[in-house]
């Protein structure tokens, strides 16, 4: 996990913080199953109500770890409706908002009992939209009209929380907006314009700058900013509108911080962040310039930023090979393959690595695999190396 994200440093253990107590499960005539948990009422028509309810409780635990809203103050239980058939889902959502929303949508009403998160379970947009909408449901369940930058920024920040088939939580920091924010340069809105958008008007690129401000408060490494943020959560009121809540938050921030310094530190933080592509480019440049320390730093940072991508692991394998750490190189190559790296490329690298480690039979097997996977690229090179292995002691 990225060292710049202290809030998620212990994310792997968050499943233990969930609330998995099932209060009841009801099966109506229609085939829908209703599952009630500590904080949710989940209605599902596809038989996975308990699994979905547990996932929602896990998400609730993640949000609560940061926001710490008193559950007694929310409009509980939060209602979730899962619909398998896309046409049925579209019709249900259209009847309520007059348009279709792919994957998932949170429907907010003044009457708390009508509010619900509707999910097209298994639909094309579920993976992308459910995490975003699930957070909005959580936040607005406690604070119906939060500042827009908190709603949008944190919804994006939490949008990459996912769950493996075994129910384990995994998270990669969402940096999809970083390039956009860095590209704004002098055209970026001032922090106060972001904070007071509900009063002054929503600035351009609002989602991207809202996310970047949230990332700054959480990940700058400055404890005073993190504490300022959590103090602001305590000041939010379910009785205020968004503009009023925004004004309260800004007053809290001003109490403990110089806005000029905050602005300067925020700009410095954004400029210091590197996109995944930038980190790979830095690492590749350092590698070709024979600067292994700089290359390793870039690739390790890229790996921590996006642990599901194969490229950093492959390059770290190359670095380990050059340092004659053959066992470590093999481990990195294996992990890159598990994450979708080119099979022929990795097989050839593993063959060369095994040969250097004196494991000739293993090396030959990898080289033959590379030649079979991509004859045009590796047949000739693999056969030459295999021939040399036959005559080596």
C-alpha positions in Angstrom: 0.0 0.0 0.0 1.2 3.5 -0.9 3.0 5.0 2.1 1.4 8.4 1.3 -2.1 7.0 2.1 -2.1 6.6 5.9 -5.9 6.1 6.1 -5.6 2.9 4.0 -2.3 1.6 5.6 -4.3 -0.9 7.6 -7.0 -1.5 5.0 -6.3 -5.2 4.8 -7.7 -5.7 8.3 -10.8 -3.7 7.9 -13.0 -6.8 7.2 -12.8 -7.5 10.9 -14.5 -4.1 11.5 -17.6 -5.0 9.5 -21.0 -5.7 11.1 -22.0 -9.2 9.7 -24.8 -10.0 12.1 -27.8 -11.0 10.0 -31.0 -10.0 11.8 -33.4 -11.8 9.5 -33.9 -13.0 5.9 -37.4 -13.0 4.3 -38.4 -14.6 1.0 -41.5 -13.1 -0.5 -43.6 -14.7 -3.2 -41.9 -12.7 -5.9 -38.6 -14.6 -5.3 -36.9 -11.5 -3.9 -34.9 -12.2 -0.7 -34.7 -9.5 2.0 -31.7 -9.5 4.3 -31.4 -7.2 7.2 -28.1 -6.4 8.9 -26.9 -4.0 11.5 -27.1 -1.0 9.0 -28.7 -2.3 5.8 -31.8 -3.8 4.4 -30.9 -5.5 1.2 -33.6 -6.8 -1.3 -32.2 -9.0 -4.0 -33.8 -11.0 -6.8 -30.8 -13.2 -7.6 -30.0 -15.2 -4.5 -26.9 -13.3 -3.3 -28.6 -11.1 -0.8 -26.4 -12.2 2.2 -23.2 -11.7 0.2 -24.2 -8.3 -1.0 -25.3 -7.3 2.5 -21.9 -8.3 3.9 -20.2 -6.3 1.2 -22.2 -3.2 2.1 -21.4 -3.7 5.8 -17.7 -3.9 4.9 -18.0 -0.7 3.0 -19.8 0.9 5.9 -16.9 -0.1 8.1 -14.4 1.5 5.8 -16.3 4.8 5.7 -16.9 4.8 9.4 -13.2 4.4 10.1 -12.7 7.8 8.8 -16.0 9.7 9.3 -17.1 8.3 12.6 -20.7 9.4 12.3 -22.8 8.2 15.2 -25.0 5.4 13.8 -27.9 6.6 15.9 -28.0 9.8 13.9 -28.4 8.2 10.5 -31.6 7.2 8.7 -31.1 3.5 9.2 -31.3 0.9 7.8 -29.9 2.0 4.5 -31.9 0.3 1.8 -30.4 -1.5 -1.1 -32.2 -3.1 -4.0 -30.4 -5.5 -6.3 -32.0 -6.3 -9.7 -30.4 -8.8 -12.1 -32.3 -8.1 -15.3 -31.1 -4.8 -17.0 -34.4 -4.0 -18.6 -36.2 -4.4 -15.2 -33.5 -2.3 -13.5 -33.7 0.4 -16.2 -37.5 0.5 -15.9 -37.4 0.7 -12.1 -34.9 3.6 -12.1 -36.6 5.4 -15.0 -39.9 5.3 -13.1 -38.3 7.3 -10.3 -35.8 9.7 -11.9 -37.0 9.9 -15.5 -33.7 8.5 -17.0 -31.6 5.4 -16.9 -28.4 5.3 -14.8 -26.0 2.4 -15.7 -24.8 0.0 -13.0 -26.0 1.6 -9.8 -27.7 4.8 -8.6 -28.5 6.2 -5.2 -32.0 7.7 -5.1 -32.3 10.3 -2.4 -35.6 11.6 -1.1 -36.6 13.9 1.7 -38.5 11.0 3.2 -35.8 8.8 4.6 -37.8 5.6 4.2 -37.9 6.1 0.4 -34.2 6.5 -0.1 -32.4 3.5 -1.6 -29.4 2.4 -3.5 -30.5 0.5 -6.7 -28.0 -1.9 -8.3 -28.0 -3.7 -11.6 -26.3 -6.7 -10.1 -23.9 -8.1 -12.6 -24.6 -5.3 -15.0 -21.8 -3.7 -17.1 -21.7 -0.5 -15.0 -21.9 -2.1 -11.6 -18.2 -2.4 -10.9 -17.6 1.3 -11.9 -20.6 2.9 -10.3 -21.5 0.9 -7.2 -18.5 2.1 -5.0 -19.2 5.7 -5.9 -23.0 5.5 -5.2 -22.5 3.4 -2.1 -20.5 6.1 -0.5 -23.0 8.8 -1.5 -25.7 6.7 0.2 -23.6 6.5 3.4 -22.8 10.2 3.5 -26.2 11.5 2.7 -27.7 9.0 5.2 -26.1 11.1 7.9 -25.7 14.5 6.3 -28.5 14.9 3.6 -26.8 18.0 2.2 -23.0 17.8 2.6 -20.6 20.2 0.9 -20.3 19.2 -2.7 -16.5 18.8 -2.6 -16.8 16.3 0.2 -19.5 14.3 -1.6 -17.7 14.2 -4.9 -14.1 14.1 -3.7 -14.7 11.2 -1.3 -17.0 9.3 -3.6 -14.1 9.3 -6.2 -11.5 8.5 -3.5 -13.5 5.5 -2.3 -14.5 4.4 -5.8 -11.7 1.9 -6.2 -12.6 -0.2 -3.2 -13.3 -3.6 -4.4 -13.8 -7.2 -3.1 -12.2 -10.4 -4.2 -14.2 -13.6 -4.7 -13.4 -14.5 -1.1 -14.7 -11.2 0.2 -11.3 -9.6 0.9 -11.1 -5.9 0.6 -8.6 -4.4 -1.9 -7.9 -0.8 -2.7 -5.8 1.0 -5.3 -5.7 4.8 -5.0 -7.8 6.4 -7.7 -5.4 8.6 -9.6 -7.4 8.8 -12.8 -7.9 12.5 -12.3 -4.3 13.3 -11.4 -3.2 14.1 -14.9 -6.2 16.4 -15.4 -5.5 18.3 -12.2 -1.8 18.7 -13.0 -2.7 19.9 -16.4 -4.8 22.8 -15.1 -1.8 24.7 -13.9 -2.6 28.3 -13.2 -6.2 27.7 -14.4 -7.0 25.5 -11.3 -9.6 27.0 -9.0 -8.4 28.3 -5.6 -9.0 26.1 -2.6 -11.7 28.4 -1.2 -13.6 28.3 -4.5 -13.6 24.5 -4.2 -14.6 24.6 -0.6 -17.4 27.1 -1.1 -18.7 25.8 -4.5 -22.2 25.5 -3.1 -22.3 29.2 -2.4 -20.1 30.6 -5.2 -21.0 28.2 -8.0 -19.5 24.9 -9.2 -16.1 25.6 -10.9 -14.9 23.8 -14.0 -13.3 20.4 -13.5 -15.0 20.2 -10.1 -14.9 16.4 -9.7 -11.1 16.3 -10.4 -10.2 19.2 -8.1 -12.5 17.8 -5.4 -10.7 14.5 -5.5 -7.3 16.2 -5.4 -8.3 18.2 -2.4 -9.4 15.1 -0.5 -6.2 13.3 -1.6 -4.2 16.2 -0.2 -5.9 16.3 3.2 -5.6 12.5 3.6 -2.2 11.8 2.0 0.0 14.9 2.3 1.7 13.4 5.3 0.9 16.5 7.3 -0.9 15.4 10.5 -2.4 18.9 11.0 -4.3 18.7 7.7 -5.6 15.3 8.4 -6.8 16.4 11.8 -8.4 19.5 10.3 -10.3 17.3 7.9 -11.7 15.0 10.6 -12.6 18.0 12.7 -14.6 19.3 9.8 -16.6 16.1 9.7 -17.7 16.7 13.3 -19.0 20.2 12.3 -21.3 18.9 9.6 -25.0 19.1 10.4 -28.0 17.2 9.1 -30.1 20.3 9.6 -28.1 22.6 7.3 -28.1 22.9 3.6 -25.0 22.4 1.5 -24.0 26.0 1.4 -24.4 26.4 5.2 -22.3 23.2 5.8 -19.7 24.5 3.4 -19.4 27.8 5.3 -19.1 25.9 8.6 -16.3 23.8 7.2 -14.4 26.7 5.8 -14.6 28.5 9.2 -13.2 25.4 10.9 -10.3 25.2 8.4 -9.5 28.9 8.8 -9.4 28.6 12.5 -6.4 26.3 12.5 -4.7 27.1 9.1 -3.4 29.9 7.0 -5.3 29.7 3.8 -2.3 31.0 1.9 -0.1 28.3 3.3 -2.8 25.7 2.7 -3.0 26.7 -0.9 0.8 26.6 -1.3 1.1 23.2 0.3 -1.8 21.8 -1.8 -0.1 23.0 -5.0 3.2 21.5 -3.9 1.5 18.2 -3.1 -0.2 18.0 -6.5 3.0 18.8 -8.3 4.9 16.1 -6.3 2.5 13.3 -7.2 3.3 11.2 -10.2 0.9 9.3 -12.4 1.5 5.6 -12.9 2.6 6.3 -16.4 5.1 8.9 -15.2 6.5 6.6 -12.7 7.1 3.8 -15.2 8.7 6.3 -17.6 11.0 7.5 -14.8 11.9 4.0 -13.9 12.6 3.0 -17.5 14.8 6.0 -18.1 16.8 5.3 -14.9 17.1 1.7 -15.9 18.5 2.5 -19.4 20.9 5.0 -17.8 22.2 2.3 -15.4 20.8 4.0 -12.2 19.4 1.0 -10.4 18.6 2.9 -7.2 16.4 5.5 -9.0 14.8 2.8 -11.1 13.9 0.7 -8.1 12.4 3.7 -6.3 10.2 4.5 -9.3 9.1 1.0 -9.9 8.4 0.3 -6.2 6.3 3.5 -6.0 4.4 2.5 -9.2 3.8 -1.0 -7.7 2.5 0.5 -4.5 0.3 2.8 -6.4 -1.2 0.1 -8.7 -0.4 -3.3 -7.2 -2.7 -5.1 -9.8 -0.6 -4.0 -12.8 2.1 -6.3 -14.2 4.7 -3.8 -15.4 6.4 -2.7 -12.1 6.8 -6.3 -11.1 8.4 -7.2 -14.4 10.9 -4.3 -14.2 11.7 -5.2 -10.6 12.5 -8.7 -11.8 14.9 -7.3 -14.4 16.6 -5.2 -11.6 16.9 -8.2 -9.3 18.4 -10.3 -12.1 21.0 -7.7 -12.8 21.8 -7.7 -9.0 22.2 -11.5 -9.2 19.2 -11.9 -6.8 17.9 -14.7 -9.0 15.3 -16.0 -6.5 13.9 -12.6 -6.1 13.8 -12.0 -9.8 11.9 -15.2 -10.3 9.3 -14.2 -7.7 8.8 -10.8 -9.4 8.5 -12.4 -12.8 5.9 -14.8 -11.5 3.9 -12.0 -9.9 4.0 -10.0 -13.2 2.7 -13.1 -15.0 -0.2 -13.4 -12.5 -1.1 -9.8 -13.2 -1.4 -10.3 -17.0 2.1 -9.7 -18.3 3.1 -10.9 -21.8 3.5 -14.7 -21.4 6.3 -15.0 -24.0 8.2 -12.0 -22.6 8.1 -13.3 -19.0 8.9 -16.9 -20.0 12.0 -15.7 -21.8 13.1 -13.5 -18.9 12.5 -16.4 -16.5 14.6 -18.7 -18.7 17.5 -16.3 -18.8 17.2 -15.8 -15.0 17.1 -19.6 -14.4 20.2 -20.1 -16.6 22.1 -17.5 -14.7 21.1 -19.2 -11.5 22.5 -22.5 -12.8 19.1 -24.2 -13.2 19.6 -25.4 -16.7 16.7 -27.8 -17.1 14.3 -25.2 -15.7 15.8 -22.5 -17.9 15.3 -24.7 -21.0 11.7 -25.3 -20.1 11.0 -21.6 -19.8 12.9 -20.8 -23.1 10.9 -23.5 -25.0 7.7 -21.9 -23.5 8.7 -18.5 -24.8 9.5 -19.9 -28.3 6.2 -21.7 -28.5 4.2 -18.6 -27.3 5.9 -16.2 -29.8 8.1 -17.9 -32.4 8.8 -14.7 -34.3 10.2 -13.0 -31.3 11.9 -15.8 -29.3 12.4 -19.0 -31.4 15.9 -18.1 -32.7 17.1 -16.6 -29.4 15.7 -19.4 -27.3 17.2 -22.1 -29.4 20.7 -20.5 -29.3 20.6 -20.2 -25.5 19.2 -23.7 -25.1 22.1 -25.0 -27.2 24.6 -23.3 -25.0 23.0 -24.8 -21.9 23.4 -28.3 -23.3 27.2 -27.8 -23.3 27.5 -26.0 -20.0 28.5 -28.0 -16.9 
